[in-house]
Amino acid sequence: MSGTAGIEYCHNEEFVGECYDGDVILMTSALYGRMAVGRCVKTDFGFVGCYKDVISELHERCTGRAYCSVRVPDTELDNTDPCHVDLKSYLQATYICIAGHYSPSVNCKLIIMRYSH
């Protein structure tokens, strides 16, 4: 298995999930907002710590596929209203690559439940 761990995707950046050799993406975490001061949020003006768990949105777009991308900002993720509308949010996402194949008719939640047990 390979993957990405704890990576921040700031404003005007792009999350890219990619697997090779017949493996597919399994999203393991996804938060959208202003989680902490760091690479994407330089200064805490009192608006840090607001975020939404957007794993279901990223599962829908990425899990079970060999490739996916999400550009920040993202309209669907912004609609989760993680922080004040005037603040720039960023994405923090992780995934692993697992053996499998993409099937649009398969429920991703079922795949994840089977994988995690």
N, CA, C and O atoms as a GROMACS GRO file, in nm:
protein
  468
    1MET      N    1   0.084  -0.118   0.000
    1MET     CA    2   0.000   0.000   0.000
    1MET      C    3   0.088   0.124   0.000
    1MET      O    4   0.195   0.127   0.060
    2SER      N    5   0.039   0.226  -0.069
    2SER     CA    6   0.105   0.355  -0.065
    2SER      C    7   0.000   0.460  -0.038
    2SER      O    8  -0.119   0.428  -0.031
    3GLY      N    9   0.041   0.586  -0.024
    3GLY     CA   10  -0.058   0.689  -0.003
    3GLY      C   11   0.004   0.817   0.046
    3GLY      O   12   0.125   0.834   0.042
    4THR      N   13  -0.081   0.906   0.092
    4THR     CA   14  -0.041   1.037   0.136
    4THR      C   15  -0.089   1.055   0.279
    4THR      O   16  -0.200   1.012   0.312
    5ALA      N   17  -0.009   1.118   0.363
    5ALA     CA   18  -0.048   1.133   0.502
    5ALA      C   19  -0.043   1.278   0.545
    5ALA      O   20   0.057   1.347   0.524
    6GLY      N   21  -0.152   1.326   0.605
    6GLY     CA   22  -0.156   1.455   0.671
    6GLY      C   23  -0.120   1.574   0.585
    6GLY      O   24  -0.060   1.669   0.634
    7ILE      N   25  -0.155   1.572   0.458
    7ILE     CA   26  -0.116   1.680   0.368
    7ILE      C   27  -0.223   1.788   0.366
    7ILE      O   28  -0.343   1.759   0.363
    8GLU      N   29  -0.179   1.914   0.368
    8GLU     CA   30  -0.269   2.028   0.357
    8GLU      C   31  -0.269   2.078   0.214
    8GLU      O   32  -0.164   2.087   0.150
    9TYR      N   33  -0.388   2.110   0.164
    9TYR     CA   34  -0.404   2.165   0.030
    9TYR      C   35  -0.466   2.302   0.046
    9TYR      O   36  -0.585   2.314   0.076
   10CYS      N   37  -0.386   2.406   0.026
   10CYS     CA   38  -0.425   2.544   0.052
   10CYS      C   39  -0.507   2.601  -0.064
   10CYS      O   40  -0.527   2.535  -0.166
   11HIS      N   41  -0.553   2.724  -0.046
   11HIS     CA   42  -0.627   2.798  -0.148
   11HIS      C   43  -0.548   2.798  -0.278
   11HIS      O   44  -0.429   2.828  -0.278
   12ASN      N   45  -0.614   2.766  -0.389
   12ASN     CA   46  -0.555   2.758  -0.523
   12ASN      C   47  -0.459   2.641  -0.541
   12ASN      O   48  -0.374   2.643  -0.630
   13GLU      N   49  -0.471   2.539  -0.457
   13GLU     CA   50  -0.395   2.415  -0.474
   13GLU      C   51  -0.493   2.302  -0.506
   13GLU      O   52  -0.614   2.321  -0.503
   14GLU      N   53  -0.438   2.185  -0.537
   14GLU     CA   54  -0.521   2.074  -0.578
   14GLU      C   55  -0.480   1.945  -0.507
   14GLU      O   56  -0.363   1.907  -0.509
   15PHE      N   57  -0.578   1.880  -0.445
   15PHE     CA   58  -0.556   1.745  -0.392
   15PHE      C   59  -0.563   1.648  -0.508
   15PHE      O   60  -0.658   1.652  -0.586
   16VAL      N   61  -0.463   1.562  -0.521
   16VAL     CA   62  -0.464   1.459  -0.623
   16VAL      C   63  -0.441   1.326  -0.555
   16VAL      O   64  -0.340   1.306  -0.488
   17GLY      N   65  -0.535   1.234  -0.574
   17GLY     CA   66  -0.519   1.098  -0.528
   17GLY      C   67  -0.490   1.011  -0.648
   17GLY      O   68  -0.559   1.018  -0.750
   18GLU      N   69  -0.387   0.928  -0.637
   18GLU     CA   70  -0.349   0.847  -0.752
   18GLU      C   71  -0.289   0.716  -0.706
   18GLU      O   72  -0.202   0.712  -0.618
   19CYS      N   73  -0.336   0.607  -0.765
   19CYS     CA   74  -0.285   0.473  -0.734
   19CYS      C   75  -0.245   0.404  -0.865
   19CYS      O   76  -0.292   0.439  -0.972
   20TYR      N   77  -0.157   0.306  -0.852
   20TYR     CA   78  -0.101   0.238  -0.969
   20TYR      C   79  -0.116   0.087  -0.957
   20TYR      O   80  -0.157   0.036  -0.852
   21ASP      N   81  -0.083   0.017  -1.062
   21ASP     CA   82  -0.078  -0.129  -1.065
   21ASP      C   83  -0.211  -0.194  -1.026
   21ASP      O   84  -0.212  -0.296  -0.957
   22GLY      N   85  -0.322  -0.134  -1.070
   22GLY     CA   86  -0.452  -0.193  -1.042
   22GLY      C   87  -0.509  -0.158  -0.906
   22GLY      O   88  -0.620  -0.201  -0.874
   23ASP      N   89  -0.436  -0.082  -0.823
   23ASP     CA   90  -0.488  -0.041  -0.693
   23ASP      C   91  -0.586   0.075  -0.710
   23ASP      O   92  -0.584   0.146  -0.811
   24VAL      N   93  -0.670   0.094  -0.609
   24VAL     CA   94  -0.766   0.205  -0.608
   24VAL      C   95  -0.753   0.282  -0.477
   24VAL      O   96  -0.697   0.233  -0.378
   25ILE      N   97  -0.806   0.401  -0.479
   25ILE     CA   98  -0.800   0.492  -0.364
   25ILE      C   99  -0.901   0.450  -0.258
   25ILE      O  100  -1.014   0.413  -0.290
   26LEU      N  101  -0.859   0.457  -0.133
   26LEU     CA  102  -0.950   0.448  -0.019
   26LEU      C  103  -0.921   0.571   0.066
   26LEU      O  104  -0.815   0.579   0.130
   27MET      N  105  -1.013   0.667   0.068
   27MET     CA  106  -0.995   0.788   0.149
   27MET      C  107  -0.998   0.749   0.296
   27MET      O  108  -1.084   0.672   0.339
   28THR      N  109  -0.903   0.801   0.374
   28THR     CA  110  -0.897   0.768   0.516
   28THR      C  111  -0.933   0.886   0.605
   28THR      O  112  -0.973   0.867   0.720
   29SER      N  113  -0.919   1.008   0.554
   29SER     CA  114  -0.961   1.126   0.630
   29SER      C  115  -0.976   1.244   0.535
   29SER      O  116  -0.909   1.251   0.432
   30ALA      N  117  -1.063   1.337   0.571
   30ALA     CA  118  -1.080   1.460   0.492
   30ALA      C  119  -1.149   1.564   0.579
   30ALA      O  120  -1.263   1.546   0.622
   31LEU      N  121  -1.080   1.674   0.603
   31LEU     CA  122  -1.134   1.787   0.678
   31LEU      C  123  -1.124   1.910   0.590
   31LEU      O  124  -1.027   1.926   0.514
   32TYR      N  125  -1.223   1.999   0.600
   32TYR     CA  126  -1.223   2.121   0.520
   32TYR      C  127  -1.257   2.237   0.612
   32TYR      O  128  -1.358   2.234   0.682
   33GLY      N  129  -1.173   2.338   0.610
   33GLY     CA  130  -1.195   2.455   0.693
   33GLY      C  131  -1.062   2.520   0.728
   33GLY      O  132  -0.972   2.532   0.644
   34ARG      N  133  -1.050   2.563   0.853
   34ARG     CA  134  -0.929   2.627   0.903
   34ARG      C  135  -0.891   2.553   1.032
   34ARG      O  136  -0.917   2.601   1.143
   35MET      N  137  -0.830   2.437   1.014
   35MET     CA  138  -0.804   2.349   1.128
   35MET      C  139  -0.703   2.406   1.226
   35MET      O  140  -0.725   2.402   1.347
   36ALA      N  141  -0.592   2.458   1.176
   36ALA     CA  142  -0.485   2.503   1.265
   36ALA      C  143  -0.393   2.600   1.192
   36ALA      O  144  -0.392   2.605   1.069
   37VAL      N  145  -0.318   2.677   1.268
   37VAL     CA  146  -0.215   2.762   1.210
   37VAL      C  147  -0.107   2.670   1.154
   37VAL      O  148  -0.064   2.575   1.220
   38GLY      N  149  -0.064   2.698   1.033
   38GLY     CA  150   0.037   2.614   0.968
   38GLY      C  151   0.068   2.670   0.830
   38GLY      O  152   0.076   2.791   0.811
   39ARG      N  153   0.086   2.580   0.736
   39ARG     CA  154   0.123   2.620   0.601
   39ARG      C  155   0.012   2.700   0.533
   39ARG      O  156   0.041   2.795   0.460
   40CYS      N  157  -0.114   2.664   0.554
   40CYS     CA  158  -0.226   2.731   0.485
   40CYS      C  159  -0.283   2.849   0.562
   40CYS      O  160  -0.336   2.941   0.500
   41VAL      N  161  -0.275   2.848   0.692
   41VAL     CA  162  -0.323   2.958   0.776
   41VAL      C  163  -0.201   3.009   0.852
   41VAL      O  164  -0.150   2.942   0.942
   42LYS      N  165  -0.157   3.127   0.815
   42LYS     CA  166  -0.033   3.181   0.873
   42LYS      C  167  -0.053   3.245   1.009
   42LYS      O  168   0.035   3.238   1.095
   43THR      N  169  -0.170   3.308   1.031
   43THR     CA  170  -0.193   3.383   1.154
   43THR      C  171  -0.332   3.352   1.207
   43THR      O  172  -0.428   3.343   1.131
   44ASP      N  173  -0.343   3.335   1.337
   44ASP     CA  174  -0.472   3.312   1.401
   44ASP      C  175  -0.531   3.445   1.443
   44ASP      O  176  -0.489   3.506   1.542
   45PHE      N  177  -0.630   3.491   1.366
   45PHE     CA  178  -0.700   3.613   1.400
   45PHE      C  179  -0.829   3.580   1.475
   45PHE      O  180  -0.924   3.658   1.474
   46GLY      N  181  -0.832   3.465   1.540
   46GLY     CA  182  -0.949   3.422   1.613
   46GLY      C  183  -1.041   3.333   1.533
   46GLY      O  184  -1.151   3.301   1.578
   47PHE      N  185  -0.999   3.293   1.414
   47PHE     CA  186  -1.082   3.210   1.327
   47PHE      C  187  -1.010   3.082   1.286
   47PHE      O  188  -1.000   3.051   1.168
   48VAL      N  189  -0.960   3.011   1.383
   48VAL     CA  190  -0.894   2.882   1.358
   48VAL      C  191  -0.967   2.778   1.442
   48VAL      O  192  -1.013   2.807   1.553
   49GLY      N  193  -0.978   2.658   1.390
   49GLY     CA  194  -1.047   2.551   1.461
   49GLY      C  195  -1.188   2.529   1.409
   49GLY      O  196  -1.261   2.445   1.462
   50CYS      N  197  -1.227   2.602   1.304
   50CYS     CA  198  -1.357   2.578   1.242
   50CYS      C  199  -1.334   2.488   1.121
   50CYS      O  200  -1.250   2.518   1.036
   51TYR      N  201  -1.408   2.378   1.114
   51TYR     CA  202  -1.392   2.286   1.002
   51TYR      C  203  -1.507   2.187   1.002
   51TYR      O  204  -1.581   2.173   1.099
   52LYS      N  205  -1.520   2.118   0.890
   52LYS     CA  206  -1.620   2.010   0.875
   52LYS      C  207  -1.547   1.885   0.830
   52LYS      O  208  -1.450   1.891   0.754
   53ASP      N  209  -1.595   1.772   0.876
   53ASP     CA  210  -1.547   1.644   0.827
   53ASP      C  211  -1.615   1.621   0.693
   53ASP      O  212  -1.738   1.610   0.687
   54VAL      N  213  -1.538   1.613   0.586
   54VAL     CA  214  -1.594   1.599   0.450
   54VAL      C  215  -1.554   1.464   0.389
   54VAL      O  216  -1.544   1.451   0.267
   55ILE      N  217  -1.533   1.365   0.474
   55ILE     CA  218  -1.492   1.234   0.424
   55ILE      C  219  -1.597   1.176   0.329
   55ILE      O  220  -1.560   1.111   0.231
   56SER      N  221  -1.725   1.197   0.356
   56SER     CA  222  -1.827   1.139   0.267
   56SER      C  223  -1.820   1.201   0.128
   56SER      O  224  -1.837   1.131   0.028
   57GLU      N  225  -1.794   1.332   0.119
   57GLU     CA  226  -1.780   1.396  -0.011
   57GLU      C  227  -1.658   1.343  -0.086
   57GLU      O  228  -1.666   1.321  -0.207
   58LEU      N  229  -1.546   1.322  -0.016
   58LEU     CA  230  -1.426   1.272  -0.081
   58LEU      C  231  -1.439   1.123  -0.116
   58LEU      O  232  -1.385   1.078  -0.217
   59HIS      N  233  -1.510   1.047  -0.033
   59HIS     CA  234  -1.537   0.906  -0.067
   59HIS      C  235  -1.612   0.900  -0.199
   59HIS      O  236  -1.578   0.820  -0.287
   60GLU      N  237  -1.713   0.984  -0.213
   60GLU     CA  238  -1.795   0.983  -0.334
   60GLU      C  239  -1.713   1.014  -0.459
   60GLU      O  240  -1.737   0.957  -0.565
   61ARG      N  241  -1.618   1.104  -0.446
   61ARG     CA  242  -1.537   1.146  -0.561
   61ARG      C  243  -1.416   1.057  -0.587
   61ARG      O  244  -1.371   1.044  -0.701
   62CYS      N  245  -1.362   0.996  -0.482
   62CYS     CA  246  -1.231   0.933  -0.496
   62CYS      C  247  -1.226   0.784  -0.465
   62CYS      O  248  -1.161   0.709  -0.539
   63THR      N  249  -1.290   0.739  -0.360
   63THR     CA  250  -1.277   0.599  -0.318
   63THR      C  251  -1.322   0.506  -0.430
   63THR      O  252  -1.429   0.524  -0.488
   64GLY      N  253  -1.239   0.406  -0.458
   64GLY     CA  254  -1.270   0.308  -0.561
   64GLY      C  255  -1.215   0.344  -0.698
   64GLY      O  256  -1.227   0.266  -0.792
   65ARG      N  257  -1.155   0.462  -0.709
   65ARG     CA  258  -1.099   0.505  -0.837
   65ARG      C  259  -0.946   0.501  -0.830
   65ARG      O  260  -0.888   0.504  -0.722
   66ALA      N  261  -0.883   0.495  -0.944
   66ALA     CA  262  -0.737   0.499  -0.949
   66ALA      C  263  -0.684   0.643  -0.944
   66ALA      O  264  -0.569   0.666  -0.909
   67TYR      N  265  -0.771   0.740  -0.978
   67TYR     CA  266  -0.728   0.880  -0.983
   67TYR      C  267  -0.846   0.970  -0.948
   67TYR      O  268  -0.959   0.943  -0.989
   68CYS      N  269  -0.820   1.075  -0.874
   68CYS     CA  270  -0.919   1.180  -0.852
   68CYS      C  271  -0.847   1.308  -0.816
   68CYS      O  272  -0.731   1.306  -0.775
   69SER      N  273  -0.916   1.420  -0.831
   69SER     CA  274  -0.858   1.548  -0.792
   69SER      C  275  -0.968   1.639  -0.738
   69SER      O  276  -1.083   1.632  -0.781
   70VAL      N  277  -0.930   1.724  -0.644
   70VAL     CA  278  -1.022   1.823  -0.587
   70VAL      C  279  -0.944   1.953  -0.577
   70VAL      O  280  -0.842   1.961  -0.508
   71ARG      N  281  -0.992   2.054  -0.644
   71ARG     CA  282  -0.930   2.186  -0.643
   71ARG      C  283  -0.984   2.266  -0.525
   71ARG      O  284  -1.104   2.262  -0.496
   72VAL      N  285  -0.896   2.338  -0.456
   72VAL     CA  286  -0.934   2.422  -0.343
   72VAL      C  287  -0.924   2.568  -0.388
   72VAL      O  288  -0.817   2.607  -0.435
   73PRO      N  289  -1.028   2.649  -0.375
   73PRO     CA  290  -1.153   2.617  -0.308
   73PRO      C  291  -1.243   2.530  -0.396
   73PRO      O  292  -1.226   2.523  -0.518
   74ASP      N  293  -1.338   2.464  -0.331
   74ASP     CA  294  -1.430   2.374  -0.399
   74ASP      C  295  -1.573   2.412  -0.358
   74ASP      O  296  -1.603   2.422  -0.240
   75THR      N  297  -1.659   2.432  -0.456
   75THR     CA  298  -1.795   2.478  -0.429
   75THR      C  299  -1.871   2.383  -0.337
   75THR      O  300  -1.935   2.427  -0.242
   76GLU      N  301  -1.864   2.253  -0.365
   76GLU     CA  302  -1.937   2.156  -0.281
   76GLU      C  303  -1.885   2.157  -0.138
   76GLU      O  304  -1.964   2.152  -0.044
   77LEU      N  305  -1.754   2.164  -0.121
   77LEU     CA  306  -1.698   2.167   0.015
   77LEU      C  307  -1.727   2.299   0.083
   77LEU      O  308  -1.754   2.301   0.204
   78ASP      N  309  -1.724   2.409   0.009
   78ASP     CA  310  -1.761   2.540   0.067
   78ASP      C  311  -1.906   2.539   0.116
   78ASP      O  312  -1.938   2.604   0.215
   79ASN      N  313  -1.992   2.467   0.048
   79ASN     CA  314  -2.133   2.460   0.087
   79ASN      C  315  -2.155   2.390   0.221
   79ASN      O  316  -2.265   2.395   0.275
   80THR      N  317  -2.053   2.324   0.275
   80THR     CA  318  -2.065   2.263   0.408
   80THR      C  319  -2.055   2.368   0.517
   80THR      O  320  -2.075   2.337   0.635
   81ASP      N  321  -2.023   2.494   0.479
   81ASP     CA  322  -2.012   2.607   0.572
   81ASP      C  323  -1.922   2.576   0.692
   81ASP      O  324  -1.968   2.581   0.807
   82PRO      N  325  -1.796   2.544   0.666
   82PRO     CA  326  -1.709   2.511   0.778
   82PRO      C  327  -1.671   2.632   0.863
   82PRO      O  328  -1.653   2.620   0.984
   83CYS      N  329  -1.657   2.750   0.799
   83CYS     CA  330  -1.612   2.870   0.868
   83CYS      C  331  -1.689   2.991   0.815
   83CYS      O  332  -1.774   2.977   0.727
   84HIS      N  333  -1.659   3.106   0.867
   84HIS     CA  334  -1.721   3.229   0.820
   84HIS      C  335  -1.699   3.240   0.669
   84HIS      O  336  -1.591   3.206   0.620
   85VAL      N  337  -1.799   3.288   0.597
   85VAL     CA  338  -1.798   3.292   0.451
   85VAL      C  339  -1.680   3.375   0.395
   85VAL      O  340  -1.635   3.347   0.284
   86ASP      N  341  -1.631   3.472   0.467
   86ASP     CA  342  -1.522   3.557   0.419
   86ASP      C  343  -1.383   3.496   0.438
   86ASP      O  344  -1.284   3.553   0.392
   87LEU      N  345  -1.375   3.382   0.503
   87LEU     CA  346  -1.246   3.319   0.530
   87LEU      C  347  -1.213   3.213   0.426
   87LEU      O  348  -1.302   3.142   0.378
   88LYS      N  349  -1.086   3.202   0.393
   88LYS     CA  350  -1.041   3.098   0.301
   88LYS      C  351  -1.022   2.968   0.378
   88LYS      O  352  -0.955   2.965   0.482
   89SER      N  353  -1.081   2.863   0.327
   89SER     CA  354  -1.066   2.730   0.387
   89SER      C  355  -0.964   2.649   0.310
   89SER      O  356  -0.932   2.680   0.195
   90TYR      N  357  -0.912   2.546   0.374
   90TYR     CA  358  -0.822   2.454   0.306
   90TYR      C  359  -0.865   2.312   0.333
   90TYR      O  360  -0.947   2.286   0.421
   91LEU      N  361  -0.809   2.220   0.258
   91LEU     CA  362  -0.843   2.078   0.268
   91LEU      C  363  -0.725   2.002   0.328
   91LEU      O  364  -0.610   2.022   0.288
   92GLN      N  365  -0.754   1.916   0.422
   92GLN     CA  366  -0.655   1.824   0.476
   92GLN      C  367  -0.708   1.684   0.449
   92GLN      O  368  -0.815   1.648   0.499
   93ALA      N  369  -0.636   1.606   0.369
   93ALA     CA  370  -0.688   1.476   0.326
   93ALA      C  371  -0.580   1.370   0.324
   93ALA      O  372  -0.464   1.399   0.295
   94THR      N  373  -0.620   1.248   0.354
   94THR     CA  374  -0.529   1.134   0.346
   94THR      C  375  -0.600   1.018   0.278
   94THR      O  376  -0.722   1.008   0.282
   95TYR      N  377  -0.522   0.933   0.215
   95TYR     CA  378  -0.577   0.815   0.150
   95TYR      C  379  -0.471   0.706   0.147
   95TYR      O  380  -0.353   0.731   0.169
   96ILE      N  381  -0.516   0.586   0.120
   96ILE     CA  382  -0.426   0.475   0.094
   96ILE      C  383  -0.469   0.410  -0.036
   96ILE      O  384  -0.581   0.431  -0.083
   97CYS      N  385  -0.381   0.332  -0.094
   97CYS     CA  386  -0.412   0.257  -0.214
   97CYS      C  387  -0.432   0.111  -0.174
   97CYS      O  388  -0.352   0.054  -0.101
   98ILE      N  389  -0.541   0.052  -0.223
   98ILE     CA  390  -0.571  -0.087  -0.193
   98ILE      C  391  -0.603  -0.160  -0.323
   98ILE      O  392  -0.637  -0.098  -0.424
   99ALA      N  393  -0.591  -0.290  -0.322
   99ALA     CA  394  -0.625  -0.370  -0.439
   99ALA      C  395  -0.774  -0.361  -0.463
   99ALA      O  396  -0.853  -0.372  -0.370
  100GLY      N  397  -0.814  -0.341  -0.587
  100GLY     CA  398  -0.956  -0.333  -0.619
  100GLY      C  399  -0.977  -0.274  -0.755
  100GLY      O  400  -0.881  -0.252  -0.830
  101HIS      N  401  -1.103  -0.248  -0.789
  101HIS     CA  402  -1.136  -0.184  -0.915
  101HIS      C  403  -1.260  -0.097  -0.897
  101HIS      O  404  -1.338  -0.117  -0.804
  102TYR      N  405  -1.275  -0.001  -0.986
  102TYR     CA  406  -1.384   0.095  -0.978
  102TYR      C  407  -1.511   0.035  -1.038
  102TYR      O  408  -1.510  -0.021  -1.148
  103SER      N  409  -1.619   0.049  -0.965
  103SER     CA  410  -1.749   0.008  -1.015
  103SER      C  411  -1.851   0.110  -0.969
  103SER      O  412  -1.880   0.118  -0.849
  104PRO      N  413  -1.906   0.191  -1.060
  104PRO     CA  414  -1.998   0.297  -1.019
  104PRO      C  415  -2.125   0.246  -0.953
  104PRO      O  416  -2.193   0.322  -0.885
  105SER      N  417  -2.158   0.119  -0.970
  105SER     CA  418  -2.280   0.065  -0.911
  105SER      C  419  -2.259   0.013  -0.769
  105SER      O  420  -2.356  -0.023  -0.702
  106VAL      N  421  -2.134   0.008  -0.722
  106VAL     CA  422  -2.105  -0.045  -0.589
  106VAL      C  423  -2.108   0.068  -0.487
  106VAL      O  424  -2.054   0.175  -0.512
  107ASN      N  425  -2.172   0.044  -0.374
  107ASN     CA  426  -2.181   0.141  -0.267
  107ASN      C  427  -2.046   0.149  -0.195
  107ASN      O  428  -2.002   0.050  -0.136
  108CYS      N  429  -1.980   0.266  -0.198
  108CYS     CA  430  -1.848   0.283  -0.137
  108CYS      C  431  -1.851   0.257   0.013
  108CYS      O  432  -1.753   0.206   0.067
  109LYS      N  433  -1.959   0.292   0.082
  109LYS     CA  434  -1.967   0.270   0.225
  109LYS      C  435  -1.957   0.121   0.257
  109LYS      O  436  -1.896   0.083   0.357
  110LEU      N  437  -2.016   0.038   0.174
  110LEU     CA  438  -2.008  -0.106   0.192
  110LEU      C  439  -1.865  -0.154   0.178
  110LEU      O  440  -1.819  -0.237   0.257
  111ILE      N  441  -1.794  -0.103   0.078
  111ILE     CA  442  -1.653  -0.140   0.057
  111ILE      C  443  -1.572  -0.100   0.179
  111ILE      O  444  -1.491  -0.179   0.228
  112ILE      N  445  -1.591   0.021   0.229
  112ILE     CA  446  -1.514   0.070   0.342
  112ILE      C  447  -1.542  -0.012   0.466
  112ILE      O  448  -1.450  -0.045   0.540
  113MET      N  449  -1.668  -0.045   0.491
  113MET     CA  450  -1.701  -0.125   0.609
  113MET      C  451  -1.633  -0.262   0.601
  113MET      O  452  -1.582  -0.311   0.701
  114ARG      N  453  -1.631  -0.322   0.485
  114ARG     CA  454  -1.567  -0.451   0.470
  114ARG      C  455  -1.416  -0.439   0.488
  114ARG      O  456  -1.354  -0.528   0.547
  115TYR      N  457  -1.357  -0.330   0.438
  115TYR     CA  458  -1.214  -0.312   0.448
  115TYR      C  459  -1.170  -0.288   0.592
  115TYR      O  460  -1.065  -0.336   0.634
  116SER      N  461  -1.251  -0.214   0.668
  116SER     CA  462  -1.211  -0.174   0.803
  116SER      C  463  -1.231  -0.283   0.907
  116SER      O  464  -1.185  -0.268   1.020
  117HIS      N  465  -1.299  -0.392   0.872
  117HIS     CA  466  -1.322  -0.498   0.970
  117HIS      C  467  -1.222  -0.609   0.954
  117HIS      O  468  -1.227  -0.707   1.029
   0.00000   0.00000   0.00000
